[in-house]
Amino acid sequence: MALTTNIVAQTVEVLIQNQNDEKAQQKLADYLEYLACALFRLRQREGLWCDGVTIKLLEKRKAHQLFLSGEMWTAKGGASDQWQESAEILISDQRATKQGILIKLWVEDWEGEAQLDDLINNLRESASSAD
């Protein structure tokens, strides 16, 4: 299954309605692994990648906003050089005002943000250049 904006948006919508939906939480954690890698690339953190996200807290902040905190396995270079860092993620669904879905990520002393569409496009470009 290719990750799309609609797939992520549907999961975000489910979690805005019910933050305790464990299946949707796991899906979002899986998606965030890929989205974090794309965000690292877009914000000139080339070579840094995410190898998993564990959600410890998920709460609705505003009508269309989720806040997550947890742990992120990050790595630079090979898979043997990994470490775990605390992470916070803010997802703002601004589609009602035609602004898309904004993803903000804080990992230790680094932060970055991007529109979900841009992250999905980056993943597609990365996959096609690997072919």
Residue frames as a rotation matrix with the C-alpha (Angstrom) as fourth column:
MET 1
0.579 0.815 0.000 0.00
0.815 -0.579 0.000 0.00
0.000 0.000 -1.000 0.00
ALA 2
-0.434 -0.668 0.604 1.37
0.649 -0.697 -0.304 3.38
0.625 0.260 0.736 -1.01
LEU 3
-0.326 0.259 -0.909 1.01
0.794 -0.446 -0.412 6.08
-0.512 -0.857 -0.060 1.61
THR 4
-0.334 0.301 0.893 -1.29
0.657 -0.605 0.449 8.87
0.676 0.737 0.004 0.45
THR 5
-0.880 0.087 0.467 -2.61
-0.301 -0.863 -0.406 12.10
0.368 -0.498 0.785 1.87
ASN 6
0.050 0.999 0.009 -6.11
-0.699 0.029 0.715 10.60
0.714 -0.042 0.699 2.05
ILE 7
0.249 -0.012 -0.968 -4.96
0.400 0.912 0.091 7.53
0.882 -0.410 0.232 4.01
VAL 8
-0.741 -0.574 -0.347 -3.19
0.567 -0.259 -0.782 9.69
0.359 -0.776 0.518 6.61
ALA 9
-0.744 0.506 0.436 -6.08
-0.519 -0.849 0.099 12.21
0.421 -0.152 0.894 6.72
GLN 10
0.240 0.874 -0.422 -8.62
-0.309 0.481 0.821 9.45
0.920 -0.066 0.386 7.37
THR 11
-0.010 -0.331 -0.944 -6.55
0.761 0.610 -0.222 8.15
0.649 -0.720 0.246 10.29
VAL 12
-0.945 -0.313 0.097 -6.19
0.203 -0.790 -0.578 11.67
0.258 -0.526 0.810 11.70
GLU 13
-0.352 0.899 0.262 -9.96
-0.637 -0.435 0.637 12.16
0.686 0.058 0.725 11.43
VAL 14
0.340 0.445 -0.829 -10.60
0.239 0.811 0.533 8.91
0.910 -0.379 0.169 13.32
LEU 15
-0.329 -0.578 -0.747 -8.22
0.865 0.133 -0.484 9.97
0.379 -0.805 0.456 16.11
ILE 16
-0.872 0.129 0.473 -9.71
-0.218 -0.966 -0.139 13.46
0.439 -0.225 0.870 16.37
GLN 17
0.114 0.993 0.007 -13.05
-0.590 0.062 0.805 11.75
0.799 -0.096 0.593 17.04
ASN 18
0.980 0.199 0.029 -11.64
-0.153 0.642 0.751 9.04
0.130 -0.741 0.659 19.34
GLN 19
0.271 -0.953 0.139 -8.13
-0.893 -0.303 -0.334 9.42
0.360 -0.034 -0.932 20.72
ASN 20
-0.033 -0.249 0.968 -8.35
-0.751 0.645 0.140 5.96
-0.660 -0.722 -0.208 22.33
ASP 21
0.924 0.350 -0.154 -8.67
-0.354 0.632 -0.689 4.05
-0.144 0.691 0.708 19.03
GLU 22
0.294 -0.881 0.371 -5.62
-0.256 0.301 0.919 1.79
-0.921 -0.365 -0.137 19.37
LYS 23
0.272 -0.154 0.950 -5.74
0.808 0.572 -0.139 0.53
-0.522 0.805 0.280 15.78
ALA 24
0.850 0.070 0.522 -5.72
0.383 -0.763 -0.521 4.10
0.362 0.642 -0.676 14.42
GLN 25
0.779 -0.623 0.065 -2.93
-0.483 -0.532 0.696 5.05
-0.399 -0.573 -0.716 16.86
GLN 26
0.153 -0.745 0.650 -0.77
0.235 0.666 0.708 2.20
-0.960 0.044 0.277 15.54
LYS 27
0.485 0.077 0.871 -1.49
0.873 0.017 -0.487 3.17
-0.052 0.997 -0.059 11.94
LEU 28
0.968 -0.102 0.230 -0.53
-0.071 -0.988 -0.139 6.78
0.241 0.118 -0.963 12.66
ALA 29
0.519 -0.829 0.208 2.70
-0.363 0.007 0.932 5.68
-0.774 -0.559 -0.298 14.41
ASP 30
0.127 -0.438 0.890 3.56
0.702 0.674 0.231 3.60
-0.701 0.595 0.393 11.33
TYR 31
0.684 0.195 0.703 2.82
0.683 -0.509 -0.523 6.53
0.256 0.838 -0.481 8.99
LEU 32
0.956 -0.292 -0.019 4.84
-0.259 -0.872 0.414 8.94
-0.137 -0.391 -0.910 11.14
GLU 33
0.287 -0.886 0.365 7.94
0.320 0.447 0.835 6.81
-0.903 -0.123 0.412 10.65
TYR 34
-0.038 -0.243 0.969 7.84
0.995 0.085 0.061 7.56
-0.097 0.966 0.239 6.91
LEU 35
0.768 0.406 0.495 6.63
0.474 -0.881 -0.013 11.15
0.431 0.245 -0.869 7.28
ALA 36
0.805 -0.542 -0.241 9.46
-0.043 -0.459 0.888 11.94
-0.592 -0.704 -0.393 9.71
CYS 37
-0.067 -0.847 0.527 12.02
0.690 0.343 0.638 10.64
-0.721 0.406 0.561 7.19
ALA 38
0.169 0.212 0.962 10.50
0.919 -0.387 -0.076 12.88
0.356 0.897 -0.260 4.50
LEU 39
0.974 0.215 0.069 10.53
0.169 -0.899 0.404 15.85
0.149 -0.382 -0.912 6.86
PHE 40
0.423 -0.897 -0.127 14.19
0.241 -0.024 0.970 15.26
-0.873 -0.441 0.206 7.71
ARG 41
-0.237 -0.514 0.824 15.01
0.926 0.136 0.351 15.27
-0.292 0.847 0.444 3.97
LEU 42
0.451 0.502 0.738 12.94
0.734 -0.679 0.013 18.39
0.508 0.536 -0.674 3.24
ARG 43
0.986 -0.045 0.159 14.61
-0.129 -0.814 0.566 20.30
0.104 -0.579 -0.809 6.08
GLN 44
0.396 -0.912 -0.106 18.18
-0.534 -0.135 -0.834 19.43
0.747 0.387 -0.541 5.09
ARG 45
0.209 -0.322 0.923 18.67
-0.864 0.380 0.329 16.63
-0.457 -0.867 -0.199 7.62
GLU 46
0.572 -0.018 -0.820 19.85
-0.641 0.614 -0.460 14.26
0.512 0.789 0.339 4.87
GLY 47
-0.401 -0.735 -0.547 21.17
-0.255 0.663 -0.704 10.98
0.880 -0.143 -0.453 6.20
LEU 48
-0.881 0.214 0.421 19.04
-0.408 0.107 -0.907 11.11
-0.239 -0.971 -0.007 9.34
TRP 49
-0.425 0.769 -0.478 16.07
-0.363 0.339 0.868 8.77
0.829 0.543 0.135 9.32
CYS 50
-0.165 0.525 0.835 13.36
-0.978 0.024 -0.209 7.43
-0.129 -0.851 0.509 11.58
ASP 51
-0.701 -0.101 -0.706 13.04
-0.286 0.947 0.148 3.73
0.654 0.306 -0.692 12.36
GLY 52
-0.266 0.714 -0.648 9.90
0.732 0.586 0.346 3.78
0.627 -0.383 -0.679 14.46
VAL 53
-0.575 0.222 0.788 7.63
-0.482 -0.869 -0.107 5.92
0.661 -0.442 0.607 16.58
THR 54
-0.517 0.450 -0.729 6.09
0.763 0.627 -0.154 4.96
0.388 -0.636 -0.667 19.90
ILE 55
-0.184 0.561 0.807 3.12
-0.199 -0.825 0.528 7.09
0.963 -0.063 0.264 20.95
LYS 56
-0.776 -0.104 -0.623 2.92
0.559 0.345 -0.754 7.54
0.293 -0.933 -0.210 24.74
LEU 57
-0.379 0.675 -0.633 0.41
0.337 -0.537 -0.774 10.40
-0.862 -0.507 -0.024 24.81
LEU 58
-0.803 0.250 0.540 -2.16
0.484 -0.253 0.837 11.42
0.346 0.934 0.082 22.23
GLU 59
-0.307 0.724 -0.618 -4.61
0.644 -0.320 -0.695 14.22
-0.701 -0.611 -0.368 22.90
LYS 60
0.152 0.471 0.869 -6.94
0.893 -0.441 0.083 16.46
0.423 0.764 -0.488 20.98
ARG 61
-0.724 -0.492 -0.484 -5.80
0.648 -0.725 -0.232 20.07
-0.237 -0.482 0.844 21.41
LYS 62
-0.616 0.574 -0.539 -8.35
-0.574 -0.796 -0.191 21.95
-0.539 0.192 0.820 19.31
ALA 63
0.415 0.906 0.084 -11.29
-0.574 0.333 -0.748 20.91
-0.706 0.262 0.658 17.14
HIS 64
0.988 -0.065 -0.141 -8.97
-0.089 0.509 -0.856 19.75
0.127 0.858 0.497 14.35
GLN 65
0.204 -0.971 0.124 -5.63
-0.734 -0.236 -0.636 19.30
0.647 0.039 -0.761 16.06
LEU 66
0.930 -0.017 -0.368 -3.80
0.208 0.848 0.487 16.34
0.303 -0.529 0.792 17.61
PHE 67
0.281 -0.879 0.385 -0.77
-0.912 -0.369 -0.177 16.46
0.298 -0.302 -0.906 19.88
LEU 68
0.897 -0.082 -0.434 1.40
0.130 0.988 0.083 13.38
0.422 -0.131 0.897 20.32
SER 69
0.239 -0.904 0.355 4.41
-0.963 -0.269 -0.036 12.76
0.128 -0.333 -0.934 22.48
GLY 70
0.979 0.030 0.203 6.52
-0.064 0.985 0.161 9.67
-0.195 -0.171 0.966 22.67
GLU 71
0.098 -0.984 0.152 9.77
-0.188 0.132 0.973 8.17
-0.977 -0.124 -0.172 21.51
MET 72
0.908 0.085 -0.411 11.34
-0.416 0.053 -0.908 8.03
-0.055 0.995 0.083 18.08
TRP 73
0.370 -0.815 0.445 14.08
0.482 0.578 0.659 5.66
-0.794 -0.029 0.607 17.00
THR 74
0.880 -0.161 -0.447 16.41
-0.431 -0.666 -0.609 7.72
-0.200 0.728 -0.655 14.87
ALA 75
0.436 -0.771 0.464 19.51
0.606 0.633 0.482 6.71
-0.666 0.071 0.743 12.97
LYS 76
0.619 -0.375 -0.690 22.23
-0.675 -0.703 -0.223 8.22
-0.402 0.604 -0.688 10.86
GLY 77
-0.402 -0.772 -0.492 23.89
-0.913 0.377 0.154 6.04
0.067 0.511 -0.857 8.30
GLY 78
-0.654 0.034 -0.755 23.64
-0.189 0.960 0.207 2.31
0.732 0.278 -0.622 8.94
ALA 79
0.376 0.918 -0.127 20.95
-0.194 0.212 0.958 0.51
0.906 -0.336 0.258 10.87
SER 80
0.163 -0.361 -0.918 23.39
0.820 0.567 -0.077 -0.38
0.548 -0.740 0.389 13.66
ASP 81
-0.868 -0.492 -0.062 23.84
0.459 -0.750 -0.476 3.30
0.188 -0.442 0.877 14.58
GLN 82
-0.021 0.951 0.309 20.42
0.290 -0.290 0.912 3.98
0.957 0.109 -0.269 16.15
TRP 83
-0.952 -0.160 -0.259 19.29
0.291 -0.225 -0.930 5.82
0.091 -0.961 0.261 19.23
GLN 84
-0.012 0.998 -0.069 16.00
0.928 0.036 0.370 6.70
0.372 -0.060 -0.926 20.86
GLU 85
-0.960 -0.244 0.138 14.94
0.195 -0.934 -0.299 10.31
0.202 -0.260 0.944 21.35
SER 86
-0.307 0.890 -0.336 11.89
0.558 -0.117 -0.821 11.95
-0.771 -0.440 -0.461 22.82
ALA 87
-0.909 0.079 0.409 9.58
0.349 -0.393 0.851 13.39
0.229 0.916 0.330 20.19
GLU 88
-0.292 0.873 -0.391 6.52
0.226 -0.334 -0.915 15.61
-0.929 -0.356 -0.100 20.04
ILE 89
-0.877 0.100 0.469 4.26
0.471 0.000 0.882 15.93
0.088 0.995 -0.047 17.03
LEU 90
-0.360 0.795 -0.488 1.48
-0.083 -0.549 -0.832 18.41
-0.929 -0.259 0.264 16.34
ILE 91
-0.802 0.215 0.558 -0.94
0.597 0.312 0.739 17.60
-0.016 0.925 -0.379 13.52
SER 92
-0.466 0.635 -0.616 -3.26
-0.138 -0.740 -0.658 20.42
-0.874 -0.222 0.432 12.46
ASP 93
-0.444 0.437 0.782 -6.02
0.867 0.431 0.251 19.57
-0.228 0.789 -0.570 10.01
GLN 94
-0.447 0.179 -0.876 -6.63
-0.035 -0.983 -0.183 22.90
-0.894 -0.051 0.446 8.25
ARG 95
-0.844 0.111 0.525 -8.42
0.530 0.327 0.783 21.50
-0.085 0.939 -0.334 5.20
ALA 96
0.180 0.972 -0.148 -11.63
0.925 -0.219 -0.312 23.36
-0.336 -0.081 -0.938 6.11
THR 97
0.633 -0.038 -0.774 -9.75
-0.074 -0.997 -0.012 26.59
-0.771 0.065 -0.634 5.32
LYS 98
0.987 -0.159 0.036 -8.00
0.070 0.213 -0.975 25.07
0.148 0.964 0.221 2.26
GLN 99
0.431 -0.876 0.217 -4.62
-0.895 -0.445 -0.017 24.98
0.112 -0.187 -0.976 4.03
GLY 100
0.127 -0.379 -0.917 -4.12
-0.304 0.865 -0.400 21.19
0.944 0.329 -0.005 4.12
ILE 101
0.959 0.068 -0.276 -2.72
0.216 0.457 0.863 19.22
0.185 -0.887 0.424 7.03
LEU 102
0.346 -0.857 0.381 0.33
-0.641 -0.513 -0.571 20.66
0.685 -0.047 -0.727 8.79
ILE 103
0.791 -0.230 -0.567 2.76
0.489 0.794 0.360 18.33
0.368 -0.562 0.740 10.59
LYS 104
0.412 -0.702 0.581 5.17
-0.717 -0.643 -0.269 19.82
0.562 -0.305 -0.768 13.14
LEU 105
0.741 -0.270 -0.615 7.84
0.414 0.905 0.100 17.59
0.530 -0.329 0.782 14.66
TRP 106
0.448 -0.655 0.609 10.16
-0.843 -0.536 0.043 18.21
0.298 -0.532 -0.792 17.59
VAL 107
0.804 -0.330 -0.495 12.92
0.377 0.926 -0.006 15.65
0.460 -0.181 0.869 18.18
GLU 108
0.118 -0.733 -0.669 15.23
0.972 -0.053 0.230 16.60
-0.204 -0.678 0.706 21.03
ASP 109
-0.197 -0.281 -0.939 16.81
0.282 -0.934 0.220 19.92
-0.939 -0.222 0.263 19.92
TRP 110
-0.988 -0.141 0.056 15.57
0.083 -0.197 0.977 19.79
-0.126 0.970 0.206 16.31
GLU 111
-0.104 0.994 -0.020 12.23
0.202 0.002 -0.979 20.92
-0.974 -0.106 -0.201 14.91
GLY 112
-0.987 -0.122 -0.108 10.64
-0.080 -0.211 0.974 21.02
-0.142 0.970 0.198 11.51
GLU 113
-0.103 0.993 0.064 7.26
0.004 0.065 -0.998 21.41
-0.995 -0.103 -0.010 9.88
ALA 114
-0.956 -0.100 -0.276 5.71
-0.270 -0.066 0.961 20.76
-0.115 0.993 0.036 6.51
GLN 115
0.037 0.982 -0.188 2.40
-0.974 -0.006 -0.225 20.22
-0.222 0.191 0.956 4.81
LEU 116
0.126 0.105 0.986 1.33
-0.184 0.980 -0.081 16.59
-0.975 -0.171 0.143 4.56
ASP 117
0.960 0.270 0.074 1.06
0.031 0.161 -0.986 16.88
-0.279 0.949 0.147 0.75
ASP 118
0.509 -0.843 -0.173 4.71
-0.804 -0.394 -0.446 17.98
0.308 0.366 -0.878 0.56
LEU 119
-0.202 -0.570 0.797 5.81
-0.798 0.567 0.204 15.05
-0.568 -0.595 -0.569 2.71
ILE 120
0.469 0.455 0.757 3.85
0.067 0.837 -0.544 12.56
-0.881 0.305 0.362 0.59
ASN 121
0.969 -0.141 -0.201 5.35
-0.230 -0.232 -0.945 14.05
0.087 0.962 -0.257 -2.59
ASN 122
0.130 -0.978 0.162 8.84
-0.990 -0.136 -0.023 13.74
0.044 -0.158 -0.987 -1.09
LEU 123
-0.062 -0.096 0.993 8.20
-0.414 0.908 0.062 10.08
-0.908 -0.407 -0.096 -0.31
ARG 124
0.834 0.427 0.350 7.05
0.152 0.432 -0.889 9.44
-0.531 0.794 0.296 -3.89
GLU 125
0.765 -0.599 -0.236 10.10
-0.568 -0.455 -0.686 11.22
0.304 0.659 -0.688 -5.34
SER 126
-0.082 -0.814 0.575 12.42
-0.946 0.245 0.213 9.32
-0.315 -0.526 -0.790 -3.03
ALA 127
0.213 0.252 0.944 10.82
-0.089 0.967 -0.238 5.98
-0.973 -0.033 0.228 -4.01
SER 128
0.970 0.205 0.134 11.01
0.110 0.121 -0.987 6.74
-0.218 0.971 0.094 -7.74
SER 129
0.511 -0.851 -0.125 14.64
-0.809 -0.426 -0.405 7.82
0.291 0.308 -0.906 -7.55
ALA 130
-0.116 -0.523 0.844 15.49
-0.741 0.612 0.277 4.57
-0.661 -0.594 -0.458 -5.75
ASP 131
0.684 0.477 0.552 14.05
-0.008 0.762 -0.648 2.54
-0.730 0.439 0.525 -8.66
